[in-house]
Amino acid sequence: MSDPDDAFFEQLGHLVDATRDGRAATSDATYDDAFHRAGEAAAALQEMDREGW
C-alpha cells in the first residue's frame, strides 16, 4: 500500500475503535471521549477526501 492508503486505513481504524468504545461505554465520560475521537477520525477522513486521497 502507498502512504495515502496507509493513512486512510489508519484513520478508518481509529473511527472503528472509537465507535466500538462508544458502544461499550459505561459512563458519560467514556462515551464523550469515544464520540470525540470518532469525530476527529471522521474529520481526518473528510479532509483526505477533499484532498483527493
PDB file of N, H, CA, C and O in Angstrom:
ATOM      1  N   MET A   1       0.832  -1.187   0.000  1.00  0.00           N
ATOM      2  CA  MET A   1       0.000   0.000   0.000  1.00  0.00           C
ATOM      3  C   MET A   1       0.871   1.244   0.000  1.00  0.00           C
ATOM      4  O   MET A   1       1.973   1.253   0.549  1.00  0.00           O
ATOM      5  N   SER A   2       0.371   2.260  -0.609  1.00  0.00           N
ATOM      6  H   SER A   2      -0.524   2.253  -1.055  1.00  0.00           H
ATOM      7  CA  SER A   2       1.090   3.525  -0.600  1.00  0.00           C
ATOM      8  C   SER A   2       0.796   4.281   0.694  1.00  0.00           C
ATOM      9  O   SER A   2      -0.106   3.917   1.449  1.00  0.00           O
ATOM     10  N   ASP A   3       1.563   5.326   0.934  1.00  0.00           N
ATOM     11  H   ASP A   3       2.296   5.622   0.321  1.00  0.00           H
ATOM     12  CA  ASP A   3       1.380   6.104   2.166  1.00  0.00           C
ATOM     13  C   ASP A   3      -0.034   6.653   2.324  1.00  0.00           C
ATOM     14  O   ASP A   3      -0.586   6.573   3.422  1.00  0.00           O
ATOM     15  N   PRO A   4      -0.655   7.218   1.256  1.00  0.00           N
ATOM     16  CA  PRO A   4      -2.031   7.697   1.436  1.00  0.00           C
ATOM     17  C   PRO A   4      -2.994   6.578   1.851  1.00  0.00           C
ATOM     18  O   PRO A   4      -3.897   6.793   2.659  1.00  0.00           O
ATOM     19  N   ASP A   5      -2.788   5.390   1.291  1.00  0.00           N
ATOM     20  H   ASP A   5      -2.054   5.215   0.634  1.00  0.00           H
ATOM     21  CA  ASP A   5      -3.640   4.271   1.679  1.00  0.00           C
ATOM     22  C   ASP A   5      -3.423   3.914   3.144  1.00  0.00           C
ATOM     23  O   ASP A   5      -4.384   3.672   3.874  1.00  0.00           O
ATOM     24  N   ASP A   6      -2.173   3.881   3.572  1.00  0.00           N
ATOM     25  H   ASP A   6      -1.393   4.077   2.979  1.00  0.00           H
ATOM     26  CA  ASP A   6      -1.872   3.578   4.972  1.00  0.00           C
ATOM     27  C   ASP A   6      -2.547   4.586   5.896  1.00  0.00           C
ATOM     28  O   ASP A   6      -3.134   4.208   6.910  1.00  0.00           O
ATOM     29  N   ALA A   7      -2.463   5.864   5.546  1.00  0.00           N
ATOM     30  H   ALA A   7      -1.987   6.171   4.723  1.00  0.00           H
ATOM     31  CA  ALA A   7      -3.067   6.913   6.371  1.00  0.00           C
ATOM     32  C   ALA A   7      -4.586   6.765   6.410  1.00  0.00           C
ATOM     33  O   ALA A   7      -5.204   6.935   7.461  1.00  0.00           O
ATOM     34  N   PHE A   8      -5.180   6.448   5.268  1.00  0.00           N
ATOM     35  H   PHE A   8      -4.677   6.310   4.414  1.00  0.00           H
ATOM     36  CA  PHE A   8      -6.629   6.267   5.218  1.00  0.00           C
ATOM     37  C   PHE A   8      -7.065   5.135   6.131  1.00  0.00           C
ATOM     38  O   PHE A   8      -7.980   5.300   6.938  1.00  0.00           O
ATOM     39  N   PHE A   9      -6.412   3.983   6.006  1.00  0.00           N
ATOM     40  H   PHE A   9      -5.669   3.849   5.351  1.00  0.00           H
ATOM     41  CA  PHE A   9      -6.812   2.837   6.807  1.00  0.00           C
ATOM     42  C   PHE A   9      -6.493   3.028   8.288  1.00  0.00           C
ATOM     43  O   PHE A   9      -7.176   2.469   9.147  1.00  0.00           O
ATOM     44  N   GLU A  10      -5.475   3.802   8.586  1.00  0.00           N
ATOM     45  H   GLU A  10      -4.921   4.256   7.888  1.00  0.00           H
ATOM     46  CA  GLU A  10      -5.191   4.122   9.986  1.00  0.00           C
ATOM     47  C   GLU A  10      -6.337   4.941  10.576  1.00  0.00           C
ATOM     48  O   GLU A  10      -6.815   4.645  11.671  1.00  0.00           O
ATOM     49  N   GLN A  11      -6.777   5.971   9.851  1.00  0.00           N
ATOM     50  H   GLN A  11      -6.389   6.212   8.961  1.00  0.00           H
ATOM     51  CA  GLN A  11      -7.884   6.802  10.337  1.00  0.00           C
ATOM     52  C   GLN A  11      -9.173   5.996  10.412  1.00  0.00           C
ATOM     53  O   GLN A  11      -9.955   6.159  11.348  1.00  0.00           O
ATOM     54  N   LEU A  12      -9.395   5.140   9.442  1.00  0.00           N
ATOM     55  H   LEU A  12      -8.759   5.008   8.682  1.00  0.00           H
ATOM     56  CA  LEU A  12     -10.584   4.299   9.465  1.00  0.00           C
ATOM     57  C   LEU A  12     -10.561   3.388  10.692  1.00  0.00           C
ATOM     58  O   LEU A  12     -11.592   3.176  11.330  1.00  0.00           O
ATOM     59  N   GLY A  13      -9.398   2.858  11.016  1.00  0.00           N
ATOM     60  H   GLY A  13      -8.560   3.030  10.498  1.00  0.00           H
ATOM     61  CA  GLY A  13      -9.251   2.036  12.217  1.00  0.00           C
ATOM     62  C   GLY A  13      -9.560   2.819  13.478  1.00  0.00           C
ATOM     63  O   GLY A  13     -10.198   2.302  14.395  1.00  0.00           O
ATOM     64  N   HIS A  14      -9.102   4.087  13.528  1.00  0.00           N
ATOM     65  H   HIS A  14      -8.583   4.507  12.783  1.00  0.00           H
ATOM     66  CA  HIS A  14      -9.408   4.933  14.693  1.00  0.00           C
ATOM     67  C   HIS A  14     -10.920   5.141  14.823  1.00  0.00           C
ATOM     68  O   HIS A  14     -11.470   5.116  15.923  1.00  0.00           O
ATOM     69  N   LEU A  15     -11.570   5.344  13.691  1.00  0.00           N
ATOM     70  H   LEU A  15     -11.123   5.364  12.797  1.00  0.00           H
ATOM     71  CA  LEU A  15     -13.018   5.552  13.701  1.00  0.00           C
ATOM     72  C   LEU A  15     -13.738   4.300  14.205  1.00  0.00           C
ATOM     73  O   LEU A  15     -14.655   4.394  15.022  1.00  0.00           O
ATOM     74  N   VAL A  16     -13.327   3.143  13.724  1.00  0.00           N
ATOM     75  H   VAL A  16     -12.583   3.066  13.060  1.00  0.00           H
ATOM     76  CA  VAL A  16     -13.936   1.882  14.162  1.00  0.00           C
ATOM     77  C   VAL A  16     -13.692   1.661  15.654  1.00  0.00           C
ATOM     78  O   VAL A  16     -14.611   1.296  16.388  1.00  0.00           O
ATOM     79  N   ASP A  17     -12.457   1.882  16.101  1.00  0.00           N
ATOM     80  H   ASP A  17     -11.711   2.178  15.505  1.00  0.00           H
ATOM     81  CA  ASP A  17     -12.141   1.696  17.523  1.00  0.00           C
ATOM     82  C   ASP A  17     -12.976   2.620  18.407  1.00  0.00           C
ATOM     83  O   ASP A  17     -13.522   2.192  19.424  1.00  0.00           O
ATOM     84  N   ALA A  18     -13.071   3.884  18.013  1.00  0.00           N
ATOM     85  H   ALA A  18     -12.627   4.232  17.187  1.00  0.00           H
ATOM     86  CA  ALA A  18     -13.823   4.844  18.816  1.00  0.00           C
ATOM     87  C   ALA A  18     -15.305   4.496  18.843  1.00  0.00           C
ATOM     88  O   ALA A  18     -15.966   4.645  19.870  1.00  0.00           O
ATOM     89  N   THR A  19     -15.822   4.033  17.712  1.00  0.00           N
ATOM     90  H   THR A  19     -15.285   3.912  16.878  1.00  0.00           H
ATOM     91  CA  THR A  19     -17.231   3.634  17.661  1.00  0.00           C
ATOM     92  C   THR A  19     -17.480   2.440  18.568  1.00  0.00           C
ATOM     93  O   THR A  19     -18.468   2.416  19.301  1.00  0.00           O
ATOM     94  N   ARG A  20     -16.611   1.467  18.526  1.00  0.00           N
ATOM     95  H   ARG A  20     -15.808   1.487  17.930  1.00  0.00           H
ATOM     96  CA  ARG A  20     -16.737   0.286  19.387  1.00  0.00           C
ATOM     97  C   ARG A  20     -16.665   0.698  20.863  1.00  0.00           C
ATOM     98  O   ARG A  20     -17.453   0.227  21.683  1.00  0.00           O
ATOM     99  N   ASP A  21     -15.711   1.585  21.193  1.00  0.00           N
ATOM    100  H   ASP A  21     -15.071   1.968  20.527  1.00  0.00           H
ATOM    101  CA  ASP A  21     -15.571   2.047  22.573  1.00  0.00           C
ATOM    102  C   ASP A  21     -16.816   2.798  23.031  1.00  0.00           C
ATOM    103  O   ASP A  21     -17.254   2.641  24.171  1.00  0.00           O
ATOM    104  N   GLY A  22     -17.382   3.604  22.154  1.00  0.00           N
ATOM    105  H   GLY A  22     -17.027   3.731  21.228  1.00  0.00           H
ATOM    106  CA  GLY A  22     -18.596   4.344  22.499  1.00  0.00           C
ATOM    107  C   GLY A  22     -19.771   3.424  22.763  1.00  0.00           C
ATOM    108  O   GLY A  22     -20.566   3.661  23.673  1.00  0.00           O
ATOM    109  N   ARG A  23     -19.876   2.385  21.973  1.00  0.00           N
ATOM    110  H   ARG A  23     -19.231   2.192  21.234  1.00  0.00           H
ATOM    111  CA  ARG A  23     -20.974   1.421  22.168  1.00  0.00           C
ATOM    112  C   ARG A  23     -20.813   0.659  23.476  1.00  0.00           C
ATOM    113  O   ARG A  23     -21.802   0.250  24.083  1.00  0.00           O
ATOM    114  N   ALA A  24     -19.574   0.466  23.911  1.00  0.00           N
ATOM    115  H   ALA A  24     -18.771   0.798  23.417  1.00  0.00           H
ATOM    116  CA  ALA A  24     -19.314  -0.286  25.145  1.00  0.00           C
ATOM    117  C   ALA A  24     -19.190   0.612  26.375  1.00  0.00           C
ATOM    118  O   ALA A  24     -18.933   0.123  27.475  1.00  0.00           O
ATOM    119  N   ALA A  25     -19.368   1.903  26.200  1.00  0.00           N
ATOM    120  H   ALA A  25     -19.577   2.301  25.306  1.00  0.00           H
ATOM    121  CA  ALA A  25     -19.159   2.860  27.295  1.00  0.00           C
ATOM    122  C   ALA A  25     -20.101   2.575  28.462  1.00  0.00           C
ATOM    123  O   ALA A  25     -21.277   2.255  28.286  1.00  0.00           O
ATOM    124  N   THR A  26     -19.541   2.703  29.647  1.00  0.00           N
ATOM    125  H   THR A  26     -18.586   2.962  29.790  1.00  0.00           H
ATOM    126  CA  THR A  26     -20.343   2.507  30.858  1.00  0.00           C
ATOM    127  C   THR A  26     -20.525   3.809  31.624  1.00  0.00           C
ATOM    128  O   THR A  26     -21.159   3.830  32.679  1.00  0.00           O
ATOM    129  N   SER A  27     -19.971   4.888  31.096  1.00  0.00           N
ATOM    130  H   SER A  27     -19.457   4.871  30.239  1.00  0.00           H
ATOM    131  CA  SER A  27     -20.139   6.188  31.747  1.00  0.00           C
ATOM    132  C   SER A  27     -20.233   7.271  30.680  1.00  0.00           C
ATOM    133  O   SER A  27     -19.815   7.073  29.539  1.00  0.00           O
ATOM    134  N   ASP A  28     -20.781   8.405  31.059  1.00  0.00           N
ATOM    135  H   ASP A  28     -21.120   8.566  31.986  1.00  0.00           H
ATOM    136  CA  ASP A  28     -20.887   9.521  30.126  1.00  0.00           C
ATOM    137  C   ASP A  28     -19.522  10.000  29.670  1.00  0.00           C
ATOM    138  O   ASP A  28     -19.347  10.358  28.505  1.00  0.00           O
ATOM    139  N   ALA A  29     -18.545  10.009  30.582  1.00  0.00           N
ATOM    140  H   ALA A  29     -18.687   9.717  31.528  1.00  0.00           H
ATOM    141  CA  ALA A  29     -17.201  10.482  30.234  1.00  0.00           C
ATOM    142  C   ALA A  29     -16.558   9.573  29.187  1.00  0.00           C
ATOM    143  O   ALA A  29     -15.923  10.055  28.249  1.00  0.00           O
ATOM    144  N   THR A  30     -16.721   8.271  29.346  1.00  0.00           N
ATOM    145  H   THR A  30     -17.237   7.880  30.108  1.00  0.00           H
ATOM    146  CA  THR A  30     -16.166   7.328  28.382  1.00  0.00           C
ATOM    147  C   THR A  30     -16.843   7.499  27.030  1.00  0.00           C
ATOM    148  O   THR A  30     -16.181   7.491  25.992  1.00  0.00           O
ATOM    149  N   TYR A  31     -18.156   7.653  27.045  1.00  0.00           N
ATOM    150  H   TYR A  31     -18.693   7.659  27.888  1.00  0.00           H
ATOM    151  CA  TYR A  31     -18.896   7.862  25.806  1.00  0.00           C
ATOM    152  C   TYR A  31     -18.460   9.157  25.131  1.00  0.00           C
ATOM    153  O   TYR A  31     -18.224   9.176  23.923  1.00  0.00           O
ATOM    154  N   ASP A  32     -18.351  10.241  25.903  1.00  0.00           N
ATOM    155  H   ASP A  32     -18.543  10.225  26.884  1.00  0.00           H
ATOM    156  CA  ASP A  32     -17.948  11.532  25.348  1.00  0.00           C
ATOM    157  C   ASP A  32     -16.555  11.457  24.729  1.00  0.00           C
ATOM    158  O   ASP A  32     -16.317  12.022  23.662  1.00  0.00           O
ATOM    159  N   ASP A  33     -15.634  10.761  25.398  1.00  0.00           N
ATOM    160  H   ASP A  33     -15.827  10.302  26.265  1.00  0.00           H
ATOM    161  CA  ASP A  33     -14.287  10.598  24.855  1.00  0.00           C
ATOM    162  C   ASP A  33     -14.328   9.838  23.533  1.00  0.00           C
ATOM    163  O   ASP A  33     -13.687  10.242  22.563  1.00  0.00           O
ATOM    164  N   ALA A  34     -15.068   8.759  23.493  1.00  0.00           N
ATOM    165  H   ALA A  34     -15.589   8.431  24.281  1.00  0.00           H
ATOM    166  CA  ALA A  34     -15.165   7.963  22.265  1.00  0.00           C
ATOM    167  C   ALA A  34     -15.814   8.772  21.151  1.00  0.00           C
ATOM    168  O   ALA A  34     -15.370   8.720  20.004  1.00  0.00           O
ATOM    169  N   PHE A  35     -16.858   9.515  21.480  1.00  0.00           N
ATOM    170  H   PHE A  35     -17.219   9.558  22.411  1.00  0.00           H
ATOM    171  CA  PHE A  35     -17.535  10.353  20.485  1.00  0.00           C
ATOM    172  C   PHE A  35     -16.580  11.399  19.926  1.00  0.00           C
ATOM    173  O   PHE A  35     -16.582  11.654  18.722  1.00  0.00           O
ATOM    174  N   HIS A  36     -15.770  12.002  20.776  1.00  0.00           N
ATOM    175  H   HIS A  36     -15.768  11.795  21.754  1.00  0.00           H
ATOM    176  CA  HIS A  36     -14.791  12.999  20.359  1.00  0.00           C
ATOM    177  C   HIS A  36     -13.743  12.371  19.425  1.00  0.00           C
ATOM    178  O   HIS A  36     -13.409  12.941  18.387  1.00  0.00           O
ATOM    179  N   ARG A  37     -13.233  11.200  19.803  1.00  0.00           N
ATOM    180  H   ARG A  37     -13.504  10.737  20.646  1.00  0.00           H
ATOM    181  CA  ARG A  37     -12.229  10.523  18.965  1.00  0.00           C
ATOM    182  C   ARG A  37     -12.819  10.118  17.615  1.00  0.00           C
ATOM    183  O   ARG A  37     -12.141  10.208  16.591  1.00  0.00           O
ATOM    184  N   ALA A  38     -14.067   9.676  17.609  1.00  0.00           N
ATOM    185  H   ALA A  38     -14.617   9.603  18.441  1.00  0.00           H
ATOM    186  CA  ALA A  38     -14.718   9.317  16.350  1.00  0.00           C
ATOM    187  C   ALA A  38     -14.862  10.545  15.460  1.00  0.00           C
ATOM    188  O   ALA A  38     -14.661  10.466  14.248  1.00  0.00           O
ATOM    189  N   GLY A  39     -15.206  11.667  16.055  1.00  0.00           N
ATOM    190  H   GLY A  39     -15.369  11.731  17.040  1.00  0.00           H
ATOM    191  CA  GLY A  39     -15.327  12.910  15.291  1.00  0.00           C
ATOM    192  C   GLY A  39     -14.007  13.351  14.694  1.00  0.00           C
ATOM    193  O   GLY A  39     -13.964  13.819  13.556  1.00  0.00           O
ATOM    194  N   GLU A  40     -12.930  13.205  15.452  1.00  0.00           N
ATOM    195  H   GLU A  40     -12.965  12.825  16.376  1.00  0.00           H
ATOM    196  CA  GLU A  40     -11.608  13.570  14.926  1.00  0.00           C
ATOM    197  C   GLU A  40     -11.214  12.671  13.755  1.00  0.00           C
ATOM    198  O   GLU A  40     -10.684  13.147  12.752  1.00  0.00           O
ATOM    199  N   ALA A  41     -11.471  11.386  13.886  1.00  0.00           N
ATOM    200  H   ALA A  41     -11.901  10.999  14.701  1.00  0.00           H
ATOM    201  CA  ALA A  41     -11.128  10.454  12.810  1.00  0.00           C
ATOM    202  C   ALA A  41     -11.979  10.731  11.573  1.00  0.00           C
ATOM    203  O   ALA A  41     -11.470  10.705  10.453  1.00  0.00           O
ATOM    204  N   ALA A  42     -13.255  10.994  11.766  1.00  0.00           N
ATOM    205  H   ALA A  42     -13.668  11.016  12.676  1.00  0.00           H
ATOM    206  CA  ALA A  42     -14.136  11.299  10.642  1.00  0.00           C
ATOM    207  C   ALA A  42     -13.697  12.581   9.945  1.00  0.00           C
ATOM    208  O   ALA A  42     -13.714  12.654   8.716  1.00  0.00           O
ATOM    209  N   ALA A  43     -13.307  13.583  10.711  1.00  0.00           N
ATOM    210  H   ALA A  43     -13.293  13.523  11.709  1.00  0.00           H
ATOM    211  CA  ALA A  43     -12.831  14.832  10.124  1.00  0.00           C
ATOM    212  C   ALA A  43     -11.553  14.606   9.316  1.00  0.00           C
ATOM    213  O   ALA A  43     -11.384  15.191   8.245  1.00  0.00           O
ATOM    214  N   ALA A  44     -10.664  13.770   9.819  1.00  0.00           N
ATOM    215  H   ALA A  44     -10.801  13.296  10.689  1.00  0.00           H
ATOM    216  CA  ALA A  44      -9.427  13.467   9.094  1.00  0.00           C
ATOM    217  C   ALA A  44      -9.740  12.757   7.778  1.00  0.00           C
ATOM    218  O   ALA A  44      -9.117  13.043   6.755  1.00  0.00           O
ATOM    219  N   LEU A  45     -10.700  11.836   7.801  1.00  0.00           N
ATOM    220  H   LEU A  45     -11.206  11.604   8.632  1.00  0.00           H
ATOM    221  CA  LEU A  45     -11.094  11.142   6.574  1.00  0.00           C
ATOM    222  C   LEU A  45     -11.733  12.099   5.578  1.00  0.00           C
ATOM    223  O   LEU A  45     -11.489  11.994   4.376  1.00  0.00           O
ATOM    224  N   GLN A  46     -12.541  13.023   6.059  1.00  0.00           N
ATOM    225  H   GLN A  46     -12.740  13.108   7.036  1.00  0.00           H
ATOM    226  CA  GLN A  46     -13.149  14.021   5.176  1.00  0.00           C
ATOM    227  C   GLN A  46     -12.086  14.907   4.546  1.00  0.00           C
ATOM    228  O   GLN A  46     -12.171  15.232   3.361  1.00  0.00           O
ATOM    229  N   GLU A  47     -11.095  15.298   5.320  1.00  0.00           N
ATOM    230  H   GLU A  47     -11.026  15.034   6.282  1.00  0.00           H
ATOM    231  CA  GLU A  47     -10.010  16.130   4.799  1.00  0.00           C
ATOM    232  C   GLU A  47      -9.235  15.366   3.723  1.00  0.00           C
ATOM    233  O   GLU A  47      -8.894  15.927   2.682  1.00  0.00           O
ATOM    234  N   MET A  48      -8.962  14.103   3.976  1.00  0.00           N
ATOM    235  H   MET A  48      -9.239  13.648   4.822  1.00  0.00           H
ATOM    236  CA  MET A  48      -8.272  13.288   2.973  1.00  0.00           C
ATOM    237  C   MET A  48      -9.081  13.206   1.692  1.00  0.00           C
ATOM    238  O   MET A  48      -8.519  13.256   0.598  1.00  0.00           O
ATOM    239  N   ASP A  49     -10.407  13.079   1.817  1.00  0.00           N
ATOM    240  H   ASP A  49     -10.864  13.038   2.705  1.00  0.00           H
ATOM    241  CA  ASP A  49     -11.267  13.009   0.645  1.00  0.00           C
ATOM    242  C   ASP A  49     -11.227  14.316  -0.133  1.00  0.00           C
ATOM    243  O   ASP A  49     -11.164  14.302  -1.363  1.00  0.00           O
ATOM    244  N   ARG A  50     -11.263  15.448   0.570  1.00  0.00           N
ATOM    245  H   ARG A  50     -11.314  15.460   1.569  1.00  0.00           H
ATOM    246  CA  ARG A  50     -11.190  16.758  -0.090  1.00  0.00           C
ATOM    247  C   ARG A  50      -9.875  16.937  -0.836  1.00  0.00           C
ATOM    248  O   ARG A  50      -9.825  17.592  -1.877  1.00  0.00           O
ATOM    249  N   GLU A  51      -8.813  16.350  -0.298  1.00  0.00           N
ATOM    250  H   GLU A  51      -8.853  15.817   0.548  1.00  0.00           H
ATOM    251  CA  GLU A  51      -7.510  16.492  -0.921  1.00  0.00           C
ATOM    252  C   GLU A  51      -7.282  15.481  -2.045  1.00  0.00           C
ATOM    253  O   GLU A  51      -6.211  15.430  -2.649  1.00  0.00           O
ATOM    254  N   GLY A  52      -8.312  14.681  -2.308  1.00  0.00           N
ATOM    255  H   GLY A  52      -9.182  14.723  -1.818  1.00  0.00           H
ATOM    256  CA  GLY A  52      -8.225  13.733  -3.408  1.00  0.00           C
ATOM    257  C   GLY A  52      -7.494  12.447  -3.075  1.00  0.00           C
ATOM    258  O   GLY A  52      -6.810  11.871  -3.921  1.00  0.00           O
ATOM    259  N   TRP A  53      -7.640  12.005  -1.848  1.00  0.00           N
ATOM    260  H   TRP A  53      -8.195  12.472  -1.160  1.00  0.00           H
ATOM    261  CA  TRP A  53      -6.991  10.779  -1.401  1.00  0.00           C
ATOM    262  C   TRP A  53      -6.982   9.804  -2.516  1.00  0.00           C
ATOM    263  O   TRP A  53      -6.478   8.692  -2.359  1.00  0.00           O
TER     264      TRP A  53
END
